[in-house]
Amino acid sequence: MARKFQRRLYENTLLVAVRKLRVLTAFWARRCRKSTNLGSIAFDEMSRAPGMTVISASASLLLGKELIGMTMTAAEQAALVASEAAAIRRVFELESEDAKLNFQVANSETGKVYAPASLSADDFSDLYRSSSMEMRLYFDRTSYSREKVIAPNPATARGWAGTVLRDEAGYTPSGMENDLRVATQPIMDTDPTFKLIYASNLCPDDRHPFFEMTLPPADVELPVNPAGNFYRGQTGVMIHRVTLRDAYAAGHVLFDERGKPLTYEQFASAPGNRLGRKISYDLEHEMGGSAAIDLMALLTSMKRGSRECVFVFVDSDAEWLHALDQFRAVLGSGKVGIGFDVATTTNAKSNPSSLTVTEQCGTEPVQRLVAVWKERKPQIARQRLKDVILAVRSRANGGPAQRLCLDASNERYFAEETRDDLANLIPVELVVAGQAVDPLPPGYDETSINHKTYLGDLYSAAVNENRYTLPCSDYIKNDHRLVVKNGGKYECTPDDDGRHGDTFDSGKLAHFALQPRGISTAPVSFPRGGGRMADKRNREVLT
């Protein structure tokens, strides 16, 4: 029987790479045979010997609220599932015939076994969609290898084994994707036979783990190549990148609405959704996205800070004292601002307190220390603030810190008492996020702007313009990227660990503390009955 398809160079290249590497990402443009090639990988693994297991965990099988991260309609999802199922079936039927192996389909829930020829395309797709399909390659009447087709689930991922294919890995919800990676890492560490193959085109959400994983280094060159290009992404995973242009060089063709073939130049120059093309075909990482902090700018700033900045999650007094010693060792003679965001509870999740000490080094702010802790005793928080203030005062050159900006939006009485306690050491500015900045800062067209938006704008602009140095820390990276600017307002939903953009908040407060006479040092008095301050004389205002 003549084969009905021939693998392209980039497909064969990936197959060879999968045989040599345990973790690999197929970062391919849409409609360039990704699902077909995953079927080929599955067959290649299963056909080596009986007893092999492949798990195909496809995001296209997620339902309801988890429907491909809410990026697809039900009709689009159904079409994707049908396409995946048809591609894999075709590969198995052709390859099993060539290899003279018996291909069968089973229902993993009922145990019923079907001859593939007895299943219509719709029947096959329905079984695929049910997450109960098991494709088997029989070497004799009783010995076989199998591929289980399931929806990705962090709870069951802990039991994965063999080779796992993560199709459409860029379209799982971000939180689920993080949980899946946490669940599978111990397996990868302890089982040398375990393989994990990711596959997807570019994820449109730049806060998604797949976006960062596939982001190429700034200095990497990716010329047009019919074999695709390999590079290591930001998380160290080997990436095999195949853009539409690479695929065209290998013989891929797209067609117009009349069914006539298009050259790559004709397709690229046609009017239409250019952003969609960048995501689906060109695989260009568009920075910024929904997050307030640009990922590339953040990674660059953290790379600069790997040896001159300190991050610590304080779990003990010993850790705090060690961090202070490290802080003293990197602190220079520049002007210093301190920001502190006190712990609060949001949506029943307790988030950490966060302290940032920023030094102005020429034109570049450097976060010399970022410390977070979950500690509800106010005296401990105040003592740690005193430790930092005294450490800055004791340096040989540069003098004391300029100001401490303290968030007073929720823990108002703590803020007042802390200001009074530290008054003999440092000027303390109390910042209420929801209060209007008065007078209106230049550059704003609104009639009023509150401190949360204004400070967030100042800080994120400085980071995004590549003018910052931050500690090299996954905690800071993930915490900063939680913050979203939506309709001109900064929003943040706590993650499962209680992070709530707290290092972003303390960072913006420390940045504001460095500004020349940012807000007045006049004492702030809050009404004991709660609520907003009515007397304009008691508001913190820009001067």
N, C-alpha and C positions, 0 to 999 in steps of 0.2 A: 504493500500500500504506500503510495507516494505521500510524503509529509505535506501538510497543508500550510505549514508555516516554517520559516527558517529564522533562527535566532540572529539578532543583530550583534555587532561587536560589543556594545556596552552590556548586553544581556549576558554574553559569555564571560565577559570580564567580571561581572558581579558573581556569577556562579563559581568561578575560580577563587575569588576573594573570600566567599563564604566558607569554602573548604579549608582556608588557612586561618581565619579569624573567628573569635568567639563572639565578638560584639561588632556589629556593622550596621550602618544606616544607608538604605537605598533612597537617596534624596532625588527623586525623579519628577520630571514634568508630567502633568496629567496626560492620560491616554497614550502613554509611551510603553505599554505592556507591563506595567508594574505588577498587577495582579497575576498576569500570565507568568511572569518570572518568579513570583513567590510560589506559584504552583510548581514550577520547575525546581526551585530550591527544595520544596517539600518532597517531591518525587526523588530527587537526588539523595536526600538524607535517608528516606525510607527504603530505597532500593539497595542500599549497601548491605543490609543483613536483616533477618527477621528480628522482631522485638524492638525495632526503633520506634520512637514516638515523636511526632511533630504536633505542636499546638498552634493553631492559627487563631489568633485573638484579634478580631477585626473591629475597629470602631464603628464600622458601618452597621453593625448589629446592635448598637446601643439604641434603646428605645426611650420614649417619653421625654422627661426633662433632660435626659442624657443624650439626646439625639444629636450626635456629632457636634457637641458643644453649642447646640441651638443654631447651627449655621446652615442646616438643610431642611427643606420641607419634607413631609412624609413621602411625597411622590419622588423627590430627588433621592431620598434614602432607598426607596424600593428599587429604583433604577440602578443605583450603585450596587446594591446587594445582588441583583440579577446579573449584572455585568461581572462582578467578582466570581459568582458561582459558575457562570458559563465559561469564564477564562480558565478557572482551575479544573473544571470537568474536562475541558478540551485537552489540556496538558496531560492529565492522567490517562485519558483514553488513548492518546497517541503514544505517549511514552511507555505505557504498560504493554502496548502491542509490540513496540520495538524491542522491549526488554523481555518479552514473553513471560510476563507476570500477570496474575489474575487480579484485576481491579474490581472491587466490590464496594458497595455503599451500605452502611449500617446506621440504624437509629440507636444512639448510645443510651437512650432512656428505655426503650422497649426491647432492644436486642435484635430486632428484626433486620435481616440482611436482604439487600436488593441487588439484582443485577442492574448495572447502570443503564442498559438498554431498555429496561422496563420502566424507567423514570422519565417522564416528559420534562422539558425545560422548566415548566412551572412547578412541577412536583419537586424537582431537584432544588430549585431556588427556594421553595417553601421549607424544605428540610434544612437547607443551609441557614435560612433565616431563623429557624427555631433554636439554634445553638445546640442541637442534639445530633448533628451530622458527624459521622465517623467514616472517613475514607480508608479503605484497607487495601494493601498489596499482599496477596497470598503468594508465598514461595512454594507451598505444597498445600495439602488439604487442611492442615491445622496451623501452620506457622505463617504469621503475617506481621507486617508493620502497619502503623496506623497514623492518620492525621485527624485530630479532633478539632472541629470548627466551633468556636465559642465567642461570646462577647467578653471583652476585657473586664475583669473584676478583681479589685485589690484583695478581697477576702480569699478568693480561690487561687490567686497568683502565688501565694506562699507555697502551694503544692505543685507548681509547674516543674516539669522535667523535660529532658531531651532538647529539642530545638523549638524555640518559640518565635513565631512570626507575628510581628506587631503591625498589621496593615492599617493604614490611615492613622498612624500614631500622632500626627499633627492635629487631629480633630477630636481627640478625647477631651473632656473638660479638664482644665489645668490642674485642679485639685486632685482629680482622679489620676492624672498622669503622674503627678508627684507621688501619690500613694502606691501606684504600680511600681515605680522605680525603687521606692523604699522596700517594698515586698520582695522584689526579685534580686536585689543586691546581695543579700546573704547567700542565696542560691549560687549566684555567679562566683562568690568568694570561696565557696566550699565544694562545689561540684565542677570538676574540670571538663566534664562532658557536656555541660549546659551551654547552649548557644542562644543568643538573643539578637534577632534581626529586625530592625525598625524599617518601616517603609512609608513614605508619604511625599506629597508635594509640599510646598511651603505653607506653614500655618500663618493665617492672616493676623493673629493676635500676638504681638511681640512680647507679651508676658508669659506665653505658653512655653513650657520646657523644651518642646521640639524646636521652637524658633531659636533659642540660644544654642541648643545642641548642634544645629546645622549652620550657625553663623560662622563664616570663614574668617581666619585671621586677616588682619588689615593688609599684610604684605603678601598674601598668597596670590599667585597668578592662575587664572582659570581660562585658558584658551579654548577655542572650539576644538572638541576632540570626540571622534566617533566612539571611542572607548569610555567616554566620561572622564571625570577628574576626581582624584582622591585627595583628601586633606583631613586633618584632625580639627574637629570643631572645638568650641569653647569649653566643652566638658570633657575633652580628651577622646571622644568616640570617633572612630574612623568613618568618614563620610564619603559615599560614592555619589557624586553629583552629575546628573544628566539633565541639561536644559533642553528645550525644544530645538535649539540650534544644534546641540550635540547630536540629538536624535535624528535630525534631518541629515546631518553628515554621515549617519550610519544607515540611511535609507528610509527613515520615517517620512510619511506624507500626510498632510491635512487636506481637506476638500472644502470647496465653497458650497453655497446653498444649492447649486445645480449639480453637485456631485463631481465637479471637475477638480483635478489636483491643483494645489497651490504651491508655488515655490515659497521658500521661507521668507524671502523679501516681500512677496505679495501679501502673505499673511501678516507680517509685522507692520506693513504700511497701511493696512486696511483700517478704516475708522471703527471705533468701538471702545470697549472697556479696557483702557490701557492699564489701569491698576490691576484688573483681573488677570491680564496677561503677565504682568510682573510676578504675581503670586503663583499662578498656575503653570506658566510656561517658562518665564525667564528666571524664576526662583531668586528674585532680588529681595533682599531683606530691607524693607522700608523701616527706617528707625523712627522712634517716637510712638507710633501706634496709639493705644489707649492709655498707656502708662505715662505718668507725669515726668518720669526720668528716663532719658534715652539710654537704651541698653549699651550701645557701643561706647557712649561717653562715660557711663558708669564703670564698665569694664576697664576702660583706659585709665580712669582716675584711680581705680583700685590697684592696677598694675604699678602705677607710680608710687603708691603708698605702701607697697609690700614690705619695705624695710624702714620706713620712717613714720609709720602710724601704728597704733595699738588698738586692737579690739578685744574685749573680754565680756563674757557672760558670767557674772559673778554668782558663784554658788557657795562661796565660803570667804571668811576673812582672809585666809591665806592667799586665795586667788586675787583678792582685792589688793593686798599689800604687794604681791608680785607685779600686778598691773601698774601700780603706782611707781615701782622701781623702773619698769620699762618706759613709762610715760616720762619720767625725769630724764632718762637717757636720750630720748628723741626730741625733747622740747628745746626749741631754739630761743632766739632773742627777739622775735617779732611780737607785734601786738596780739593779745589773746582775748577771745570772747568765749563765754561759757553758756551753754543752753541746757535746760533740764525740763524734761517732760515727765511728770509724775504719773505713776500707775493709776489706771481707772478700770472700770468694768464696763465692757460694751457687748451687748447681745449675749449676756451671761458668760462671757469669756474675760478672764482677768489678763490684761496685757501688762508687759513689763514697764518699769520706769527706765528712762533712757537719759544718759548724760553724754554730752559732746563738748569737747574742748578744741577750739579751732584757733590756729595760729596764722596770722597774715605774714606770708613769706614773699616779699616783693608784691607782685600783682596776683599771687596765687594763694588762696586759702588752703590750709592743710589741717585736716582733722587729726590732731596728734593723739587724741584718746576718744574712743567711743565705748561706753560701758553700759550694759543693761543688767537689770536684776529684777527678780520678783520678791520684794520685801515690803511688808505692810507696816513695819515699825517706822514712824516718821523720824525718830531720833537717829536711826541708822542711816537713813537717806541724808539727813543734815550733816552727820559726821563725815560721810563720804564727800559731800560737797565741800566741807571745810578742808578735808585732806587735799583735794585738788586745788582749791584756792591757795592754800599755804604752799603747796608744791610749786605753783607758778610764782608766788611772791619770793620764794627762796632761791630762784635761779640767779646765776651770777650776773647776767645782763638781761635787760628788757623790762624789769619791773613787774608790778602786779597786773593781774588781768583787768581789762577795761570795764567789763560789766558782766553780770549774770542775768540772763533773760530767763524768766521762770514762767511756765505755763500756769495760768490761774483761771482756766475756763471751767474746770469742774471741782478740783480740790482747792477751793478759795481760801479756806481758813488755814490750811497747811501752807499755802503760798504766803499769806500775810505773816504767819508766825515765823516762817523761814526767812523772809525778808528782814524781820526785826532781829532774828538771831544772828544773821550774817552782816548786819548793817555796818559793824565796825571793821569788816574785812573787805567788802566790795560793794559797789552800787548795785542794787537789785532792781530790775525792771519786771513788773508784773504784766503779763500779756494775756488779754482775754480774746480768744480767737474770734468770737462773734461780734466784737465791738467794731464800729466804723472807725477807719483811719481818718483823722481830722487834723489838718486840712487834707483834701484829696491829693494823693501823690500825682506827679506829672505822668502823662502817658495813659491815663485812664479816662474813658469817655463816660463811665457811669456816674451817677450823682453821688454814690458812696461805694466804698470798698471796705470789706472787713479785714482784720488782721490775719485771719487764716489764709485768705486768698493772697493778700499782699506779701506776707512772709514766704508763702509757698512759691509765688512768682519769682521773688528775689533769689531764693535758694535754687529752685529748679533751673532757672535761666543760667545761673553761674555754673552749675554742674553740666548742663547740656551744651554750654558753650566751651566745654573742655578747659575750664579755669579752676578745677578743684583737684585735690589729692585726698583720697579716702583710704581707710584701712582695707586691706585685702581680706574680705570675709564673705562667705556665702550668706551668712545671717544678714549682713547689711545689704547685700545685693537683693536678696529676696524680700526683705522688709521695705526697702525703698521702692521696689517694683510693685508692691501692693497698692501704692497710692495712684489714684486715677484722677485726671482732671476732666470733669464732665459738666458741660454747659458753663464753664468759667469757675466752677467750684471744685475744691479738692475733696475727694471721697476715698474711703478705705474700708473694706470689709475684713474683719479679723480672720486670720487663718486658724488652723486647728491647734497651733501652739500659742495662740493668743496674740501673736504679732499684729500690730495695728498701725504700721508705718511709724513706729515710735522713734526709730533712729532718724527717719526723715524729719519728724517734728523737732527733736532735739538739735538736729543739724541746722534746720532753718532758724531756730532760736539763737544758736551760737553764731550763725552767719549774721543775724540781725544785731547781735551784741557787738559785732565788729564795726558796724556802720557808724559814721560820725554822728554822735548825738541822735541816735535813732528815735527813742521815746524818752519823755521827760523822766527825771529821777524823783519827781514829787511823790510823796507817799500816796498810795491808793487805798481808799477806804470802801469796803463793800458793805451794803446794807445787810444788817443781821437777819432781816426777814427773808433773805434770798431774792432771786429775781435779778433783772437787769438794773444797772445803775442809772438813775434818773438824772442826777446832777452832773452836768457836763464838766464841772470843775473837778470831779472825782474820776474822770476818765483818763486813761493813758492816751496821750495824743502825740502826734509827730510835731516836732518843733523845728 
